[in-house]
Every structure is written in structure tokens, then in C-alpha cells.
Amino acid sequence: MLFLQSHQVNTTLAVRIYKMYGDAAIEQVQENPYRLAQDIYGIGFKTADQIALSMGVPFTSPHRIAAGVIHVLNALSEEGHTYAPCAELVSKTATLLEVSVEDCEQALETLRLSEQVRVEMLPKATDETEVEAVYLPAFWHSERGIAGRLKAMLRSPQSRLAGKTGMTVAAHHLTEQQQNSVIAALSSKISILTGGPGTGKTTTLKAVIDALDARSATYALASPTGRAAKRLSEATGKESSTIHRLLGFKPPVGFVHDEANPLDVDMLIIDEASMLDLILFYNILKALTPDTHLLLVGDVDQLPSVGAGDVLRDLIRSEQFPVTRLVSIFRQAEGSLIIQNAHRVNQGKMPDLTNSEQDFFLFSVEEPEAAADLLVEVIQERIPRRFDLDPINDVQVLSPMHQDGGCRSFRTPGL
């Protein structure tokens, strides 16, 4: 304990290190302090690096550079990337650690030989020249696993819906495009339904569900988040859950439903599919047998998932599956300026900022203090007066965060 504390390790962290390594804690930390970042949750590279340098570990230590490579890959994955081009990875690591590119290349080769990273040559879309891609193992296995399982589903002649007869398209006054989407979901193992707000995705989905009910088929509805699952259940009148709950996620074991214990359904319907990341989608596919149907529903023009990967867009770009892209705004949505402006932005047009409609308004204020005052006034007075909404339970405020380009959501307890 005293040894660790003498090297910038506080008491709490020292205790956690002892719990991980036992009596061999000092030897383990001395041998390679950068193991801390890998073995103990909550200890990042920067903390491990601080400890290591205080112990006299040189800047050019192979352990330090290897840990730096892994750190940069993890940082890139948090930005949504599943791999890094080798040259970019080496350059970023060299800059971060203030070491030579040659040292980083050697560390990367050591990591490759020990399979702590995976390296694969990928064709570059623009000029077809190859790029040397470096993956963390989890993303490499997930990407290859997804491709293999999708191929198996497409190639399998078996279908759990085969022989189940019944109504093909429910009487929902569907457009021809919507009807084709229902038929694709019932006849194709994998199909995609996408479109912006107000284009009839929910109506189409309900028609698919009615057709499944008419065939006495089994199905499950799921979404990536609890709020999305609740909306899906309210919209369809059917039970829905998060993907993690459906697959029986139990930390630290993982998912209960996998290739050894697949879901017993004829069709799995995933809503808000634009939120799917690579690893989660791989776990979904592992829980499906090749004869199960999969319908992905989502707005491809929404922001990508928080986790690494761009699953829905990549599946659409592959051109391997039936894709229905709904574009027409239905009458009940035409009066919403929110929906109209969303489509205008997707079309590269300026949104309507005239404040002439009922649900979309822009108030331009230059000073932060004035903006804060206006926000309070809008929530406390204008919204309740105009829309008869409760300012505590019915209002959500989103505030942009400059440091990461993200958006922080502030919600009242009632929401």
C-alpha cells in the first residue's frame, strides 16, 4: 500500500489494485503498470501512465507505447469508429505519447502478433486502393460475425413463416410502397423499413404485425432504449422491450439468448434501428436462427448510434436486402412544422423559421444570460399558456455541449 501510494496511487485505488492482484500487487504493477488500465475498470490510460512515469518507466517503454495504441483505438471507438487506418493510428499515438512513429509501428506489430489488435486490408471505396485497418478484437469479431450470420440467413432456404397462410396486407389504407414493405417483411429473411417523421413507418409496422397475427406467427418487438421501447408498445398496442431485456442481458455473464439458446420467434422486429451499434447488432444476430425473419425499422437520416458502428446505413448501402424508404408525408403530419422542417433539412433546404405554425419556434438571443432568462420565461409562462402543458412534467430541455458536439438532455422528474 505504501509503495503504491508513494507513486501517486490514492488509498482507494491502492485497495482496488490489491483486490485484483493480491499479494503480487507490487510485482504486477512494477512489471507493467499499464496493465491497470486493462484489468481494473475505471482506471484509464492517463492514470496508468501517470503512475508508470512516477515509477521511472521510460517514455519509450514498449509497454507504454502498446498501451497508448490501445488507448487511441478505444478513444476512436468512442467517436463511433470500428477501426483505424494504420497510418492514422500510428501518427495519433506518436503525437500523444511524444515518441517516434517507428516505435509505434513496432508496438503495433507486437500487439498484432499477440492478437491484442486485428489488422485487415480493406478496399477503399473511392479509388479501390486498399487501406490497412486496425481493429480492437471485439469489433473485428463482431464485423466478421455479422457478415457471416447475415449470409447464413440469406442463403438458408428455410423460413419459419413458410406454410403459415393468412392475410398478407392488413386493411390500413396503405400506399403501394407500404404494401410492398409488408410483403418484403413476410417473404424476405431480412428487410428494412426507413423514412423520416410522418411518412407512415408506424402504420406500416402495424400492418406487418396484423399480418403476423393473422398467420398465428410468433414475433418479438424491441428497441435499443427503454423510452423507444415504450413508444413502440404505445404505438402498436403490443408488448415491447429493450433489446438487452429481450436477449436476457445479465452482467457480467452477458446475453442469455445466443447461438446456443436462440429466441423462439418467427420474426424479430427492431424499431429505432439507426441506434444499433456493431456489437449489439452482432448479439442480436447470434440470438436468431437462420430461418427467422428480421425487420429493421428506423429513420436512416437520424444521428448514428452512440456506440461504434453505423449499422443501419451500412446495411442499406450493401444493397443486399429489400429496403423500403418512405418519403410521402401523410395528411395528419402535414400540419406539423417540426416534421416539415426535418424533411427540409434532409433535402438540404433551410427550415421555416417564421414562427408561423403551432409547434416549431425560433427565438434568437445573443447573450447567454438573456438566453437563460428567456428559457425560464418560455417554460414557466409561454408554453403553459399557449399549449396548456405542465412545465414540470411535460417539458424537456436540450442543451448543446461544445466540447464534444453532443447534446445533454435535462428532464424533469416526471418524465
Contacts in CASP RR format, 6 or more apart in sequence:
PFRMAT RR
TARGET T0000
AUTHOR 0000-0000-0000
METHOD contacts of the structure
MODEL  1
MLFLQSHQVNTTLAVRIYKMYGDAAIEQVQENPYRLAQDIYGIGFKTADQ
IALSMGVPFTSPHRIAAGVIHVLNALSEEGHTYAPCAELVSKTATLLEVS
VEDCEQALETLRLSEQVRVEMLPKATDETEVEAVYLPAFWHSERGIAGRL
KAMLRSPQSRLAGKTGMTVAAHHLTEQQQNSVIAALSSKISILTGGPGTG
KTTTLKAVIDALDARSATYALASPTGRAAKRLSEATGKESSTIHRLLGFK
PPVGFVHDEANPLDVDMLIIDEASMLDLILFYNILKALTPDTHLLLVGDV
DQLPSVGAGDVLRDLIRSEQFPVTRLVSIFRQAEGSLIIQNAHRVNQGKM
PDLTNSEQDFFLFSVEEPEAAADLLVEVIQERIPRRFDLDPINDVQVLSP
MHQDGGCRSFRTPGL
1 11 0 8 1.000
1 14 0 8 1.000
1 15 0 8 1.000
1 18 0 8 1.000
3 26 0 8 1.000
4 13 0 8 1.000
4 14 0 8 1.000
4 17 0 8 1.000
4 25 0 8 1.000
4 26 0 8 1.000
4 29 0 8 1.000
5 11 0 8 1.000
5 14 0 8 1.000
7 51 0 8 1.000
7 54 0 8 1.000
7 55 0 8 1.000
8 50 0 8 1.000
8 51 0 8 1.000
8 54 0 8 1.000
9 17 0 8 1.000
9 51 0 8 1.000
13 43 0 8 1.000
13 47 0 8 1.000
16 40 0 8 1.000
16 43 0 8 1.000
17 25 0 8 1.000
17 29 0 8 1.000
17 36 0 8 1.000
17 40 0 8 1.000
18 25 0 8 1.000
20 39 0 8 1.000
20 40 0 8 1.000
21 28 0 8 1.000
21 29 0 8 1.000
28 35 0 8 1.000
29 35 0 8 1.000
29 36 0 8 1.000
29 51 0 8 1.000
29 55 0 8 1.000
30 55 0 8 1.000
32 63 0 8 1.000
33 48 0 8 1.000
33 51 0 8 1.000
33 52 0 8 1.000
33 55 0 8 1.000
33 57 0 8 1.000
33 63 0 8 1.000
34 45 0 8 1.000
34 48 0 8 1.000
34 49 0 8 1.000
34 52 0 8 1.000
34 63 0 8 1.000
34 64 0 8 1.000
34 66 0 8 1.000
34 67 0 8 1.000
34 68 0 8 1.000
35 48 0 8 1.000
36 43 0 8 1.000
36 44 0 8 1.000
36 47 0 8 1.000
36 48 0 8 1.000
36 51 0 8 1.000
37 43 0 8 1.000
37 44 0 8 1.000
37 45 0 8 1.000
37 47 0 8 1.000
37 48 0 8 1.000
37 67 0 8 1.000
37 70 0 8 1.000
37 71 0 8 1.000
38 67 0 8 1.000
38 70 0 8 1.000
44 71 0 8 1.000
45 67 0 8 1.000
45 68 0 8 1.000
45 70 0 8 1.000
45 71 0 8 1.000
48 67 0 8 1.000
49 64 0 8 1.000
49 67 0 8 1.000
52 61 0 8 1.000
52 63 0 8 1.000
52 64 0 8 1.000
53 59 0 8 1.000
57 63 0 8 1.000
57 64 0 8 1.000
58 64 0 8 1.000
59 97 0 8 1.000
59 98 0 8 1.000
59 99 0 8 1.000
60 99 0 8 1.000
60 100 0 8 1.000
60 103 0 8 1.000
62 106 0 8 1.000
62 107 0 8 1.000
62 110 0 8 1.000
64 97 0 8 1.000
65 93 0 8 1.000
65 97 0 8 1.000
65 99 0 8 1.000
65 103 0 8 1.000
65 104 0 8 1.000
65 106 0 8 1.000
65 107 0 8 1.000
66 107 0 8 1.000
66 110 0 8 1.000
66 111 0 8 1.000
66 116 0 8 1.000
68 93 0 8 1.000
68 96 0 8 1.000
68 97 0 8 1.000
68 107 0 8 1.000
69 89 0 8 1.000
69 93 0 8 1.000
69 104 0 8 1.000
69 107 0 8 1.000
69 108 0 8 1.000
69 111 0 8 1.000
69 117 0 8 1.000
70 111 0 8 1.000
70 116 0 8 1.000
70 117 0 8 1.000
70 136 0 8 1.000
71 96 0 8 1.000
72 84 0 8 1.000
72 89 0 8 1.000
72 92 0 8 1.000
72 93 0 8 1.000
72 96 0 8 1.000
73 84 0 8 1.000
73 89 0 8 1.000
73 117 0 8 1.000
73 134 0 8 1.000
73 135 0 8 1.000
73 136 0 8 1.000
74 136 0 8 1.000
76 84 0 8 1.000
76 89 0 8 1.000
77 136 0 8 1.000
77 139 0 8 1.000
77 307 0 8 1.000
77 308 0 8 1.000
78 307 0 8 1.000
78 308 0 8 1.000
80 277 0 8 1.000
80 304 0 8 1.000
80 305 0 8 1.000
80 307 0 8 1.000
80 308 0 8 1.000
80 309 0 8 1.000
80 310 0 8 1.000
81 308 0 8 1.000
81 309 0 8 1.000
82 135 0 8 1.000
82 139 0 8 1.000
82 142 0 8 1.000
82 143 0 8 1.000
82 278 0 8 1.000
82 308 0 8 1.000
82 309 0 8 1.000
83 120 0 8 1.000
83 122 0 8 1.000
83 133 0 8 1.000
83 134 0 8 1.000
83 135 0 8 1.000
83 139 0 8 1.000
83 140 0 8 1.000
84 92 0 8 1.000
84 133 0 8 1.000
84 134 0 8 1.000
85 131 0 8 1.000
85 132 0 8 1.000
85 133 0 8 1.000
85 134 0 8 1.000
86 108 0 8 1.000
86 119 0 8 1.000
86 131 0 8 1.000
86 132 0 8 1.000
86 133 0 8 1.000
86 134 0 8 1.000
87 132 0 8 1.000
89 108 0 8 1.000
89 134 0 8 1.000
90 101 0 8 1.000
90 104 0 8 1.000
90 105 0 8 1.000
90 108 0 8 1.000
91 101 0 8 1.000
93 99 0 8 1.000
93 104 0 8 1.000
93 107 0 8 1.000
94 100 0 8 1.000
94 101 0 8 1.000
94 103 0 8 1.000
94 104 0 8 1.000
97 104 0 8 1.000
108 117 0 8 1.000
108 134 0 8 1.000
111 117 0 8 1.000
112 118 0 8 1.000
112 119 0 8 1.000
115 137 0 8 1.000
116 137 0 8 1.000
117 134 0 8 1.000
117 135 0 8 1.000
117 136 0 8 1.000
117 137 0 8 1.000
118 134 0 8 1.000
118 135 0 8 1.000
118 136 0 8 1.000
118 137 0 8 1.000
118 140 0 8 1.000
119 132 0 8 1.000
119 133 0 8 1.000
119 134 0 8 1.000
119 135 0 8 1.000
120 132 0 8 1.000
120 133 0 8 1.000
120 135 0 8 1.000
120 140 0 8 1.000
121 130 0 8 1.000
121 131 0 8 1.000
121 132 0 8 1.000
121 133 0 8 1.000
122 130 0 8 1.000
122 131 0 8 1.000
122 133 0 8 1.000
123 129 0 8 1.000
123 130 0 8 1.000
123 131 0 8 1.000
124 130 0 8 1.000
124 131 0 8 1.000
135 143 0 8 1.000
138 279 0 8 1.000
139 278 0 8 1.000
139 279 0 8 1.000
139 308 0 8 1.000
141 282 0 8 1.000
142 278 0 8 1.000
142 279 0 8 1.000
142 281 0 8 1.000
142 282 0 8 1.000
143 278 0 8 1.000
145 282 0 8 1.000
145 285 0 8 1.000
146 278 0 8 1.000
146 281 0 8 1.000
146 282 0 8 1.000
146 285 0 8 1.000
149 282 0 8 1.000
149 285 0 8 1.000
149 286 0 8 1.000
149 288 0 8 1.000
149 290 0 8 1.000
150 190 0 8 1.000
150 285 0 8 1.000
150 320 0 8 1.000
152 290 0 8 1.000
153 189 0 8 1.000
153 190 0 8 1.000
153 285 0 8 1.000
153 288 0 8 1.000
153 290 0 8 1.000
153 292 0 8 1.000
153 294 0 8 1.000
154 189 0 8 1.000
154 190 0 8 1.000
154 320 0 8 1.000
155 290 0 8 1.000
156 189 0 8 1.000
156 290 0 8 1.000
156 291 0 8 1.000
158 290 0 8 1.000
158 291 0 8 1.000
159 189 0 8 1.000
159 291 0 8 1.000
159 293 0 8 1.000
160 217 0 8 1.000
160 265 0 8 1.000
160 266 0 8 1.000
160 267 0 8 1.000
160 289 0 8 1.000
160 291 0 8 1.000
160 292 0 8 1.000
160 293 0 8 1.000
161 186 0 8 1.000
161 215 0 8 1.000
161 217 0 8 1.000
161 266 0 8 1.000
161 267 0 8 1.000
161 293 0 8 1.000
164 215 0 8 1.000
164 216 0 8 1.000
164 217 0 8 1.000
164 266 0 8 1.000
165 215 0 8 1.000
166 211 0 8 1.000
166 214 0 8 1.000
166 215 0 8 1.000
167 210 0 8 1.000
167 211 0 8 1.000
167 214 0 8 1.000
167 215 0 8 1.000
168 182 0 8 1.000
168 183 0 8 1.000
168 186 0 8 1.000
168 211 0 8 1.000
169 179 0 8 1.000
169 182 0 8 1.000
169 183 0 8 1.000
169 207 0 8 1.000
169 211 0 8 1.000
170 182 0 8 1.000
170 206 0 8 1.000
170 207 0 8 1.000
170 210 0 8 1.000
170 211 0 8 1.000
170 214 0 8 1.000
172 178 0 8 1.000
172 203 0 8 1.000
172 204 0 8 1.000
172 206 0 8 1.000
172 207 0 8 1.000
172 210 0 8 1.000
174 182 0 8 1.000
174 203 0 8 1.000
174 204 0 8 1.000
174 207 0 8 1.000
175 328 0 8 1.000
177 324 0 8 1.000
177 326 0 8 1.000
177 328 0 8 1.000
178 200 0 8 1.000
178 203 0 8 1.000
178 204 0 8 1.000
178 207 0 8 1.000
178 324 0 8 1.000
178 326 0 8 1.000
179 207 0 8 1.000
180 324 0 8 1.000
181 191 0 8 1.000
181 193 0 8 1.000
181 204 0 8 1.000
181 208 0 8 1.000
181 324 0 8 1.000
181 326 0 8 1.000
182 204 0 8 1.000
182 207 0 8 1.000
182 208 0 8 1.000
182 211 0 8 1.000
184 191 0 8 1.000
184 322 0 8 1.000
184 324 0 8 1.000
185 191 0 8 1.000
185 193 0 8 1.000
185 208 0 8 1.000
185 267 0 8 1.000
185 293 0 8 1.000
185 295 0 8 1.000
186 208 0 8 1.000
186 211 0 8 1.000
186 212 0 8 1.000
186 293 0 8 1.000
188 293 0 8 1.000
188 321 0 8 1.000
188 322 0 8 1.000
189 290 0 8 1.000
189 291 0 8 1.000
189 292 0 8 1.000
189 293 0 8 1.000
189 294 0 8 1.000
190 293 0 8 1.000
190 294 0 8 1.000
190 296 0 8 1.000
190 315 0 8 1.000
190 321 0 8 1.000
190 322 0 8 1.000
191 293 0 8 1.000
191 294 0 8 1.000
191 295 0 8 1.000
191 296 0 8 1.000
191 321 0 8 1.000
191 322 0 8 1.000
191 323 0 8 1.000
191 324 0 8 1.000
192 273 0 8 1.000
192 295 0 8 1.000
192 296 0 8 1.000
192 297 0 8 1.000
192 312 0 8 1.000
192 315 0 8 1.000
192 316 0 8 1.000
192 321 0 8 1.000
192 322 0 8 1.000
192 323 0 8 1.000
192 324 0 8 1.000
193 201 0 8 1.000
193 204 0 8 1.000
193 205 0 8 1.000
193 295 0 8 1.000
193 296 0 8 1.000
193 297 0 8 1.000
193 298 0 8 1.000
193 324 0 8 1.000
193 326 0 8 1.000
194 201 0 8 1.000
194 297 0 8 1.000
194 298 0 8 1.000
194 299 0 8 1.000
194 300 0 8 1.000
194 312 0 8 1.000
194 316 0 8 1.000
194 323 0 8 1.000
194 324 0 8 1.000
194 325 0 8 1.000
194 326 0 8 1.000
195 201 0 8 1.000
195 298 0 8 1.000
195 299 0 8 1.000
195 300 0 8 1.000
195 301 0 8 1.000
195 325 0 8 1.000
195 326 0 8 1.000
195 327 0 8 1.000
196 299 0 8 1.000
196 301 0 8 1.000
196 326 0 8 1.000
196 342 0 8 1.000
196 343 0 8 1.000
196 346 0 8 1.000
197 299 0 8 1.000
197 333 0 8 1.000
197 336 0 8 1.000
197 338 0 8 1.000
197 339 0 8 1.000
197 342 0 8 1.000
197 343 0 8 1.000
198 329 0 8 1.000
198 330 0 8 1.000
198 332 0 8 1.000
198 333 0 8 1.000
198 336 0 8 1.000
198 339 0 8 1.000
199 326 0 8 1.000
199 327 0 8 1.000
199 328 0 8 1.000
199 329 0 8 1.000
199 330 0 8 1.000
199 333 0 8 1.000
200 326 0 8 1.000
200 330 0 8 1.000
201 297 0 8 1.000
201 298 0 8 1.000
201 299 0 8 1.000
201 326 0 8 1.000
202 235 0 8 1.000
202 236 0 8 1.000
203 330 0 8 1.000
204 324 0 8 1.000
204 326 0 8 1.000
205 235 0 8 1.000
205 236 0 8 1.000
205 269 0 8 1.000
205 271 0 8 1.000
205 295 0 8 1.000
205 297 0 8 1.000
206 235 0 8 1.000
206 236 0 8 1.000
208 269 0 8 1.000
208 295 0 8 1.000
209 219 0 8 1.000
209 221 0 8 1.000
209 236 0 8 1.000
209 238 0 8 1.000
209 269 0 8 1.000
212 219 0 8 1.000
212 266 0 8 1.000
212 267 0 8 1.000
217 266 0 8 1.000
217 267 0 8 1.000
218 264 0 8 1.000
218 265 0 8 1.000
218 266 0 8 1.000
218 267 0 8 1.000
219 265 0 8 1.000
219 266 0 8 1.000
219 267 0 8 1.000
219 268 0 8 1.000
219 269 0 8 1.000
220 241 0 8 1.000
220 246 0 8 1.000
220 263 0 8 1.000
220 265 0 8 1.000
220 267 0 8 1.000
220 268 0 8 1.000
220 269 0 8 1.000
221 229 0 8 1.000
221 232 0 8 1.000
221 233 0 8 1.000
221 236 0 8 1.000
221 238 0 8 1.000
221 239 0 8 1.000
221 240 0 8 1.000
221 241 0 8 1.000
221 269 0 8 1.000
221 271 0 8 1.000
222 229 0 8 1.000
222 240 0 8 1.000
222 241 0 8 1.000
222 242 0 8 1.000
222 243 0 8 1.000
222 245 0 8 1.000
222 246 0 8 1.000
222 268 0 8 1.000
222 269 0 8 1.000
222 270 0 8 1.000
222 271 0 8 1.000
223 229 0 8 1.000
223 231 0 8 1.000
223 232 0 8 1.000
223 240 0 8 1.000
223 242 0 8 1.000
223 243 0 8 1.000
223 270 0 8 1.000
223 271 0 8 1.000
223 272 0 8 1.000
223 275 0 8 1.000
224 242 0 8 1.000
224 243 0 8 1.000
224 270 0 8 1.000
224 272 0 8 1.000
224 275 0 8 1.000
224 276 0 8 1.000
224 280 0 8 1.000
224 305 0 8 1.000
225 242 0 8 1.000
225 272 0 8 1.000
225 275 0 8 1.000
226 242 0 8 1.000
228 271 0 8 1.000
228 272 0 8 1.000
228 275 0 8 1.000
229 240 0 8 1.000
229 241 0 8 1.000
229 242 0 8 1.000
229 271 0 8 1.000
230 240 0 8 1.000
232 240 0 8 1.000
232 271 0 8 1.000
232 272 0 8 1.000
233 239 0 8 1.000
233 240 0 8 1.000
240 271 0 8 1.000
243 270 0 8 1.000
243 280 0 8 1.000
243 284 0 8 1.000
244 255 0 8 1.000
246 257 0 8 1.000
246 263 0 8 1.000
247 255 0 8 1.000
247 256 0 8 1.000
247 257 0 8 1.000
247 258 0 8 1.000
247 263 0 8 1.000
247 283 0 8 1.000
247 284 0 8 1.000
247 287 0 8 1.000
248 255 0 8 1.000
248 256 0 8 1.000
248 257 0 8 1.000
249 255 0 8 1.000
249 256 0 8 1.000
250 256 0 8 1.000
255 283 0 8 1.000
255 286 0 8 1.000
255 287 0 8 1.000
257 263 0 8 1.000
257 287 0 8 1.000
258 283 0 8 1.000
258 286 0 8 1.000
258 287 0 8 1.000
259 286 0 8 1.000
259 287 0 8 1.000
261 287 0 8 1.000
262 287 0 8 1.000
262 288 0 8 1.000
262 289 0 8 1.000
262 292 0 8 1.000
263 287 0 8 1.000
263 288 0 8 1.000
263 292 0 8 1.000
265 292 0 8 1.000
266 292 0 8 1.000
266 293 0 8 1.000
267 292 0 8 1.000
267 293 0 8 1.000
267 294 0 8 1.000
267 295 0 8 1.000
268 284 0 8 1.000
268 288 0 8 1.000
268 292 0 8 1.000
268 293 0 8 1.000
268 294 0 8 1.000
268 295 0 8 1.000
269 295 0 8 1.000
269 297 0 8 1.000
270 276 0 8 1.000
270 284 0 8 1.000
270 294 0 8 1.000
270 295 0 8 1.000
270 296 0 8 1.000
270 297 0 8 1.000
271 297 0 8 1.000
271 298 0 8 1.000
272 297 0 8 1.000
272 298 0 8 1.000
273 296 0 8 1.000
273 297 0 8 1.000
273 298 0 8 1.000
273 311 0 8 1.000
273 312 0 8 1.000
274 298 0 8 1.000
274 299 0 8 1.000
274 300 0 8 1.000
274 302 0 8 1.000
274 303 0 8 1.000
274 304 0 8 1.000
274 305 0 8 1.000
274 312 0 8 1.000
274 313 0 8 1.000
275 302 0 8 1.000
275 305 0 8 1.000
275 306 0 8 1.000
276 284 0 8 1.000
276 296 0 8 1.000
276 305 0 8 1.000
276 311 0 8 1.000
276 312 0 8 1.000
277 305 0 8 1.000
277 306 0 8 1.000
277 307 0 8 1.000
277 308 0 8 1.000
277 309 0 8 1.000
277 311 0 8 1.000
278 307 0 8 1.000
278 308 0 8 1.000
278 309 0 8 1.000
278 311 0 8 1.000
279 307 0 8 1.000
279 308 0 8 1.000
280 305 0 8 1.000
281 311 0 8 1.000
284 294 0 8 1.000
285 294 0 8 1.000
288 294 0 8 1.000
296 312 0 8 1.000
296 315 0 8 1.000
298 312 0 8 1.000
300 312 0 8 1.000
300 313 0 8 1.000
300 316 0 8 1.000
300 325 0 8 1.000
301 346 0 8 1.000
304 310 0 8 1.000
304 313 0 8 1.000
305 311 0 8 1.000
315 321 0 8 1.000
316 323 0 8 1.000
329 339 0 8 1.000
329 340 0 8 1.000
329 343 0 8 1.000
333 339 0 8 1.000
334 340 0 8 1.000
335 357 0 8 1.000
335 358 0 8 1.000
336 357 0 8 1.000
336 359 0 8 1.000
336 360 0 8 1.000
337 352 0 8 1.000
337 356 0 8 1.000
337 357 0 8 1.000
337 358 0 8 1.000
337 359 0 8 1.000
337 360 0 8 1.000
338 359 0 8 1.000
338 360 0 8 1.000
340 352 0 8 1.000
341 351 0 8 1.000
341 352 0 8 1.000
341 360 0 8 1.000
344 350 0 8 1.000
344 351 0 8 1.000
344 352 0 8 1.000
345 351 0 8 1.000
351 360 0 8 1.000
352 360 0 8 1.000
353 362 0 8 1.000
355 361 0 8 1.000
355 362 0 8 1.000
363 374 0 8 1.000
363 378 0 8 1.000
365 371 0 8 1.000
365 374 0 8 1.000
375 397 0 8 1.000
379 391 0 8 1.000
379 395 0 8 1.000
379 397 0 8 1.000
380 391 0 8 1.000
383 389 0 8 1.000
383 391 0 8 1.000
383 395 0 8 1.000
384 390 0 8 1.000
384 391 0 8 1.000
389 395 0 8 1.000
392 412 0 8 1.000
392 413 0 8 1.000
392 414 0 8 1.000
393 412 0 8 1.000
393 414 0 8 1.000
393 415 0 8 1.000
394 415 0 8 1.000
395 412 0 8 1.000
396 409 0 8 1.000
396 410 0 8 1.000
396 411 0 8 1.000
396 412 0 8 1.000
396 415 0 8 1.000
397 409 0 8 1.000
397 410 0 8 1.000
398 407 0 8 1.000
398 408 0 8 1.000
398 409 0 8 1.000
398 410 0 8 1.000
399 407 0 8 1.000
399 408 0 8 1.000
399 410 0 8 1.000
400 406 0 8 1.000
400 407 0 8 1.000
400 408 0 8 1.000
401 407 0 8 1.000
401 408 0 8 1.000
END
